[in-house]
Amino acid sequence: MRLLQFWLNHGGEFLSAIARHLAMVVAATGVAVAVGVPLGVFAYRRPRLGNPLIGLANVVQTIPSLAMFGFLIPLPVVGGIGAKAALIVLTLYALLPVMRTTVSGLKSVDPAVREAGLAMGMTDQQLLFQVELPLAAPAILAGVRVATVVGVGTATIAAAIGAGGLGEYIFRGVASVDSTVILAGAIPAAALALIADFVLGKFELWSTPGRAKGGKSKVALAAIAGTVTLLLLVGGLLWSERSQGRIVIGSKDFTEQVILGELLAQLIEGNTSLKVQRKLNLGDTLVCETAMRAGDLDIYVEYTGTALTAVFKQPVLLDSEQVNARVAAGYAATDRTMLPPLGFNNTYVILVRGEDARRLNLKTISDAVKHAPTWRAGFGSAFLDREDGYRGLAQTYGLRFAEAPMAMNLSLTYRALAEKQVDIISGDATNGLISKLDLVALEDDRRYFPPYHAVPVIRTETLDRHPEMRELFDRLAGKVTDQEMRQMNYEADVERRDPPVIVRDFLARHNGLLNRNAKP
């Protein structure tokens, strides 16, 4: 079974992903309980002030999790990429069920019980801790149970901002259209949710009045142990995110970018004593760009056409030298350095099925124009929004489709085209799935698309601190040809080889790239 074999082959990595996923959920839920229960008590006792708090928590729940992660990236202190931002988002999502069930649990306490406590001379504090909260405990634990299960699912999305966990497998599988890798993350995440639901259900039953044994001492010990564990988890997650002098390398969320990120990492590790921290599969251009400007990334690979139009908002240019000059100047003005191109041009291509291209004799985009009114189109979200994307393409060629193009994940468009869910897509010229799925790239006969040469971009401060890296990337310049990149993508997407292995083989083929005498 491929799935079992995948887990066995990635045993250490897989266990680490489970541990990190679990740590994020437990830490975030613990913080939500520590904050949400007091807020719930406050909302119960001061409804006029407390109800707006619950309303605010309710609003937070309506914001899509991916949007929340994206919103936090550019914010100072609380934002960025990695575990810190993930913990904040997971905590915010866990607050509402904890607060609501605290309020409802306290409201469910029989007024006669409160009156009896007051008649015995109890203070408000004694009444709260000795009567009301113990009786409300089952309801509060039900809220914790819901928050934990929701947290397990939401934590998978946190991989989009480099927080790690089981979501890394899901995003990696989507990028390579590999159901085995998707299931490698999805099944354990579902199992964790079921286990958490079962265990907390037992605690909920145990907390029912009359079933708990051991009195105050056990409750106090449990509270102390829980607090210590929570502090250790939060501290451990945040400490693991500290770069500690490491070079932080990022990538976008598709196969080629992960390979290129790994290539930069292995190049640095194989030639210097510098330590590298990988933050791969982060998301689109906006995520990587924002993270770099915030100082959370030191280096990643961008494409010149993308940088020109999407990053620096300049008009499309077709001359490579002009594009390179403007992009280099744009990065220099934002305290970054554009390093020499890697050697390949991953321009956009318009793709159709091979059988359609042969049947209709399609060779250029202009050839497809007369057939487009009966076709369905599917494009990546970024392609639909960019200046050098769909709108300009439609104007240049006079393209009109049967209905508005569907916005899809870029990696999924290839499979959708092959399976006849759509009839035409935009893709990457170096994608390995093009030959695997018998797709045909139509010639851009009106030269609409600008050049997209792959270039490493590094924070100038990092380069000044480690000037030896400039020589490394000068050595790499021009070595990654279109054919080499297409082959590496093919090995990852079709042959299902792991990017680190693919990169090691590439470096082995290019003997001059590694200094065998470098310090380990």
C-alpha positions in Angstrom: 0.0 0.0 0.0 1.5 3.3 -1.2 0.2 5.3 1.8 1.8 2.9 4.4 5.0 2.9 2.4 5.1 6.7 2.4 4.7 6.8 6.2 7.5 4.3 6.6 9.8 6.1 4.3 9.2 9.4 6.0 9.0 8.1 9.6 11.0 10.7 11.4 9.5 13.6 9.4 6.0 12.2 9.8 6.3 11.8 13.6 7.7 15.3 13.9 4.7 16.7 11.9 2.3 14.9 14.2 4.0 16.2 17.3 4.1 19.8 16.0 0.5 19.6 14.9 -0.6 18.4 18.3 1.6 20.9 20.1 0.0 23.8 18.2 -3.5 22.6 18.9 -2.9 21.9 22.6 -1.1 25.2 23.2 -3.7 27.3 21.4 -6.6 25.5 23.1 -4.9 25.9 26.5 -4.4 29.6 25.9 -8.0 29.9 24.8 -9.2 28.2 28.0 -6.9 30.4 30.2 -8.4 33.5 28.5 -11.9 32.4 27.5 -13.1 31.0 30.9 -12.4 34.3 32.8 -14.0 36.3 29.9 -17.0 33.9 30.0 -17.3 34.5 33.8 -17.1 38.3 33.2 -19.7 38.1 30.4 -22.0 36.1 32.7 -21.7 38.5 35.6 -21.6 41.7 33.5 -23.9 41.0 30.5 -24.0 44.6 29.3 -20.2 44.6 28.9 -19.7 40.9 28.2 -22.1 40.4 25.4 -20.1 42.6 23.0 -17.1 40.5 23.8 -18.9 37.4 22.7 -20.2 39.2 19.7 -16.6 40.1 18.7 -15.5 36.5 19.1 -18.5 35.5 17.0 -17.3 37.9 14.2 -13.8 36.3 14.3 -15.4 32.9 13.7 -16.9 34.1 10.5 -13.6 35.1 9.0 -12.2 32.3 6.8 -9.0 30.8 8.4 -6.8 31.3 5.3 -7.9 35.0 5.2 -7.0 35.3 8.9 -3.6 33.9 8.4 -3.0 36.2 5.4 -4.2 39.2 7.4 -1.7 38.6 10.2 1.4 38.2 8.0 2.2 41.9 7.6 1.4 42.9 11.1 4.4 43.7 13.4 4.9 41.7 16.6 1.9 39.5 16.4 2.2 38.7 12.7 4.7 37.1 10.3 5.0 33.5 9.3 5.5 30.4 11.4 4.1 29.1 14.8 3.5 32.5 16.4 0.9 33.7 13.9 -0.6 30.2 13.8 -1.0 30.1 17.6 -2.8 33.5 17.5 -5.2 32.4 14.9 -5.9 29.1 16.5 -6.5 30.7 19.8 -8.9 33.3 18.4 -10.9 30.5 16.8 -11.0 28.5 20.1 -12.2 31.4 22.2 -15.8 31.5 21.1 -16.9 28.0 22.0 -15.0 28.3 25.4 -16.6 31.6 26.2 -20.1 30.6 25.1 -20.2 27.3 27.0 -18.8 29.0 30.1 -21.7 31.5 30.1 -24.3 28.8 29.3 -22.8 26.5 32.0 -23.0 29.2 34.7 -26.5 30.1 33.6 -27.6 26.5 34.1 -26.6 26.4 37.8 -29.8 26.2 39.9 -30.5 29.6 41.6 -31.4 27.7 44.7 -27.9 26.3 44.9 -26.5 29.8 44.8 -28.9 31.0 47.5 -27.8 28.1 49.7 -24.2 29.0 49.3 -24.9 32.7 50.1 -26.9 31.6 53.1 -23.9 29.6 54.4 -21.8 32.8 54.3 -19.8 32.1 51.1 -18.2 35.1 49.4 -18.7 35.7 45.7 -15.2 34.2 45.0 -15.9 31.1 47.1 -19.3 30.7 45.4 -17.7 30.9 42.0 -14.8 28.5 42.5 -16.5 26.0 44.9 -20.0 25.9 43.5 -20.7 27.6 40.1 -17.6 26.6 38.1 -17.6 22.9 39.3 -21.3 22.6 38.3 -20.6 24.4 35.0 -17.5 22.2 34.3 -19.3 19.7 32.0 -20.6 22.5 29.8 -17.2 24.2 29.7 -15.4 21.0 28.8 -17.9 20.5 26.0 -16.8 23.9 24.6 -13.1 22.9 25.0 -13.9 19.7 23.1 -15.4 21.6 20.2 -12.5 24.1 20.2 -10.0 21.3 20.1 -11.6 19.4 17.2 -12.0 22.6 15.2 -8.3 23.5 16.1 -7.1 20.2 14.7 -8.6 21.0 11.3 -7.6 24.7 11.3 -4.0 23.8 12.2 -3.6 22.0 8.8 -4.1 25.4 7.1 -1.4 26.9 9.2 1.1 25.1 7.0 0.4 27.7 4.4 2.4 30.2 6.5 5.2 27.9 7.4 3.9 26.7 10.8 4.5 23.0 9.9 2.3 20.1 11.0 0.3 17.7 9.0 -0.9 20.4 6.7 2.5 20.3 5.0 1.6 16.9 3.5 -1.8 18.2 2.4 -0.4 21.2 0.6 2.5 19.2 -0.8 0.0 16.7 -2.2 -2.2 19.3 -3.7 0.8 21.0 -5.4 1.9 17.7 -7.0 -1.7 16.3 -7.5 -0.7 13.3 -5.4 -3.6 11.8 -3.4 -1.2 9.6 -1.4 0.6 12.6 0.0 -2.7 14.4 0.7 -4.0 11.3 2.6 -0.7 11.1 4.5 -1.6 14.4 6.2 -5.4 14.2 6.1 -5.9 10.8 7.7 -3.7 11.4 10.8 -5.4 14.9 11.2 -8.8 13.2 11.2 -7.5 10.6 13.6 -6.2 13.2 16.0 -9.6 15.0 15.9 -11.4 11.7 16.7 -9.0 10.9 19.5 -9.2 14.4 21.0 -13.0 14.2 20.8 -13.1 10.8 22.6 -10.6 11.8 25.3 -12.2 15.1 26.1 -15.6 13.3 26.1 -14.3 11.1 28.9 -13.1 14.2 30.8 -16.5 15.8 30.3 -18.2 12.7 31.8 -15.7 12.6 34.6 -16.4 16.3 35.5 -20.1 15.6 36.0 -21.1 16.4 39.6 -21.0 13.2 41.8 -18.4 11.4 39.5 -15.3 13.4 40.2 -13.1 12.0 43.0 -10.2 13.4 45.0 -11.5 16.9 45.8 -9.6 20.2 45.6 -6.1 18.8 45.8 -6.4 16.9 42.6 -8.0 19.9 40.8 -5.2 22.2 42.0 -2.5 19.7 41.0 -4.2 19.3 37.5 -4.3 23.1 37.1 -0.6 23.5 38.0 0.4 20.7 35.7 -1.7 22.0 32.9 -0.3 25.5 33.3 3.3 24.3 33.3 2.6 22.1 30.2 1.0 25.0 28.4 3.9 27.3 29.1 6.4 24.7 27.9 4.4 24.0 24.7 4.0 27.7 23.8 7.6 28.4 24.7 8.9 25.4 22.8 6.9 26.3 19.6 8.1 29.9 19.7 11.7 29.0 20.4 11.7 26.5 17.5 10.7 29.5 15.3 13.8 31.6 16.3 16.2 31.7 13.4 19.2 31.9 15.8 21.5 33.1 13.1 20.2 30.8 10.5 19.5 31.7 6.9 15.7 31.4 6.5 14.8 30.2 3.0 11.2 30.3 1.7 9.3 29.1 -1.3 5.8 29.4 -2.8 3.4 26.6 -2.7 4.0 24.6 -5.9 6.5 21.9 -6.8 9.0 23.9 -8.7 9.3 26.4 -5.9 9.8 23.8 -3.3 12.6 22.2 -5.4 14.2 25.6 -5.9 14.0 26.4 -2.1 15.6 23.1 -1.4 18.3 23.8 -4.0 19.2 27.1 -2.3 19.3 25.4 1.1 21.5 22.5 0.0 23.8 24.9 -1.9 24.4 26.9 1.2 24.7 23.9 3.5 27.1 22.1 1.1 29.5 25.1 0.8 29.5 26.9 4.1 29.1 26.3 7.8 25.9 28.4 7.9 22.8 26.9 9.3 19.6 27.0 7.2 16.0 27.0 8.2 13.5 25.9 5.5 10.1 27.6 5.2 8.9 26.0 2.1 5.3 25.7 0.6 4.3 29.1 2.1 1.8 30.3 -0.3 1.7 32.7 -3.3 3.8 35.7 -4.2 2.1 37.9 -1.7 2.9 35.6 1.3 6.6 35.3 0.4 6.9 39.0 -0.5 5.3 40.2 2.8 7.3 37.7 4.9 10.5 38.9 3.3 9.7 42.6 3.8 8.8 41.8 7.4 12.2 40.1 7.9 10.8 36.6 8.4 12.5 35.3 5.2 16.1 35.9 4.1 15.8 34.5 0.6 13.5 32.9 -1.9 13.2 32.5 -5.7 11.0 34.9 -7.7 10.3 35.3 -11.4 11.2 38.5 -13.1 7.8 39.0 -14.9 6.0 38.3 -11.6 8.2 40.8 -9.7 7.7 43.5 -12.3 3.9 43.3 -12.4 2.7 41.7 -9.2 5.3 43.0 -6.7 6.3 46.4 -8.1 3.1 47.1 -10.1 4.9 48.2 -13.2 3.5 47.8 -16.8 4.4 44.7 -18.7 7.6 44.7 -20.7 8.8 42.1 -23.2 12.5 42.8 -23.3 14.4 40.6 -20.8 17.2 43.1 -20.1 14.7 45.9 -19.4 12.7 43.7 -17.1 15.8 42.6 -15.2 17.0 46.2 -14.8 13.7 47.4 -13.5 13.2 44.5 -11.1 16.8 44.7 -9.8 16.2 48.5 -9.1 12.9 47.7 -7.4 14.5 45.2 -5.1 17.4 47.5 -4.4 15.0 50.3 -3.3 13.4 47.9 -0.8 16.7 46.8 0.7 17.0 43.5 -1.2 19.3 42.2 -3.8 18.4 40.4 -7.0 21.0 37.7 -7.6 21.9 36.3 -11.1 19.2 34.3 -12.9 19.2 30.6 -12.4 19.0 29.9 -16.1 15.5 29.0 -17.1 12.4 31.0 -18.1 9.2 29.7 -16.6 6.8 31.8 -18.6 3.1 31.3 -18.6 1.8 29.0 -21.3 -1.8 28.4 -22.4 -2.5 24.7 -22.4 -5.1 22.5 -24.1 -5.5 18.7 -24.2 -3.3 17.0 -26.7 -6.2 15.2 -28.3 -8.0 18.6 -28.9 -4.8 20.2 -30.3 -4.3 17.3 -32.8 -8.0 17.1 -33.8 -8.4 20.9 -34.3 -4.9 21.5 -35.5 -4.2 24.0 -32.7 -0.7 25.4 -32.6 -1.0 29.0 -31.4 -3.2 30.9 -29.0 -4.7 32.6 -32.0 -5.8 29.2 -33.4 -7.8 28.6 -30.2 -9.7 31.9 -30.4 -12.5 30.7 -32.7 -13.2 27.6 -30.5 -13.1 29.5 -27.2 -16.8 30.5 -27.2 -17.7 26.9 -26.6 -15.0 26.1 -24.1 -14.8 26.3 -20.3 -11.6 28.0 -18.9 -9.9 27.4 -15.6 -7.1 29.6 -14.3 -5.2 30.1 -11.1 -6.5 32.8 -8.9 -3.3 34.9 -9.3 -3.6 34.7 -13.1 -7.1 36.1 -13.0 -6.0 39.1 -11.0 -2.6 40.0 -12.4 -1.9 42.7 -15.0 0.0 40.2 -17.1 -2.8 37.6 -16.6 -6.2 36.8 -18.0 -7.6 40.3 -18.6 -4.7 41.4 -20.8 -4.6 38.0 -22.5 -8.3 38.3 -23.4 -7.8 41.8 -24.8 -4.7 40.9 -26.8 -6.2 37.9 -28.5 -9.9 38.7 -28.3 -10.6 35.6 -26.2 -14.3 35.0 -25.2 -15.4 31.8 -23.4 -18.8 30.2 -22.8 -18.8 31.5 -19.2 -16.5 33.4 -16.9 -13.3 31.4 -16.2 -13.3 29.4 -13.0 -10.7 30.4 -10.3 -8.8 27.3 -9.2 -5.7 26.3 -7.4 -3.0 26.4 -10.0 -1.8 22.9 -9.3 -5.3 21.4 -9.7 -5.9 23.1 -13.1 -3.7 20.5 -14.9 -5.7 17.6 -13.7 -9.0 19.4 -14.3 -7.9 19.9 -18.0 -6.9 16.3 -18.4 -10.1 15.1 -17.0 -12.2 17.4 -19.2 -13.6 19.5 -16.4 -12.2 22.5 -18.3 -11.0 23.0 -21.9 -8.2 25.5 -21.5 -5.9 26.6 -18.7 -2.8 28.7 -18.0 0.2 26.8 -16.8 4.0 27.0 -16.2 6.3 26.2 -19.1 8.4 23.9 -16.9 5.7 21.9 -15.3 6.4 18.2 -15.4 2.6 17.3 -15.7 2.4 18.8 -19.2 4.0 15.7 -20.8 2.6 13.3 -18.3 -1.0 14.3 -18.9 -0.6 14.8 -22.7 -1.2 18.5 -22.7 0.0 20.9 -25.4 1.3 24.4 -24.9 0.0 26.8 -27.5 2.5 29.3 -29.0 2.2 32.9 -27.7 2.2 34.2 -31.3 1.4 37.8 -30.3 4.2 37.7 -27.6 1.8 38.7 -24.8 3.6 37.1 -21.9 6.8 38.8 -20.5 9.9 36.9 -19.5 9.8 35.0 -16.2 13.4 34.2 -15.5 13.9 32.6 -12.1 16.1 34.7 -9.8 17.0 34.3 -6.1 16.1 37.4 -4.1 18.0 38.0 -0.8 17.7 40.6 1.9 20.7 43.0 1.4 21.4 43.0 5.1 21.8 39.2 5.0 24.1 39.3 2.0 26.2 42.0 3.7 26.5 39.8 6.8 27.4 36.7 4.7 29.1 38.0 1.5 30.4 34.5 0.7 26.9 33.7 -0.5 27.3 36.0 -3.5 30.0 33.8 -4.9 27.8 30.7 -4.3 24.9 32.1 -6.4 27.2 33.4 -9.0 28.4 29.8 -9.4 24.8 28.6 -9.7 23.8 31.2 -12.3 22.7 29.7 -15.6 23.1 26.1 -14.4 19.3 25.4 -14.1 18.2 25.2 -17.7 14.6 24.9 -18.9 15.2 21.2 -19.6 16.8 20.6 -16.2 13.9 22.3 -14.4 11.3 20.5 -16.4 13.0 17.2 -15.6 13.2 17.9 -11.9 9.5 18.9 -11.9 8.7 15.7 -13.7 10.6 13.6 -11.2 8.7 15.2 -8.4 5.2 15.3 -9.9 5.2 12.1 -12.0 7.8 9.8 -10.5 6.9 10.9 -6.9 10.5 11.5 -5.8 11.2 13.7 -2.8 12.6 17.2 -3.6 15.7 16.8 -1.3 16.7 13.6 -3.3 16.0 15.3 -6.6 18.2 18.3 -5.6 21.0 16.0 -4.4 21.1 14.3 -7.7 21.1 17.7 -9.5 24.1 18.9 -7.5 25.9 15.6 -8.1 25.5 16.2 -11.8 27.1 19.6 -11.5 30.4 18.9 -9.7 31.5 22.5 -9.5 28.5 23.6 -7.4 29.6 21.9 -4.1 32.7 22.4 -2.1 33.5 19.0 -0.8 35.8 20.4 1.8 33.2 22.7 3.3 32.6 22.5 7.0 29.6 20.3 7.8 
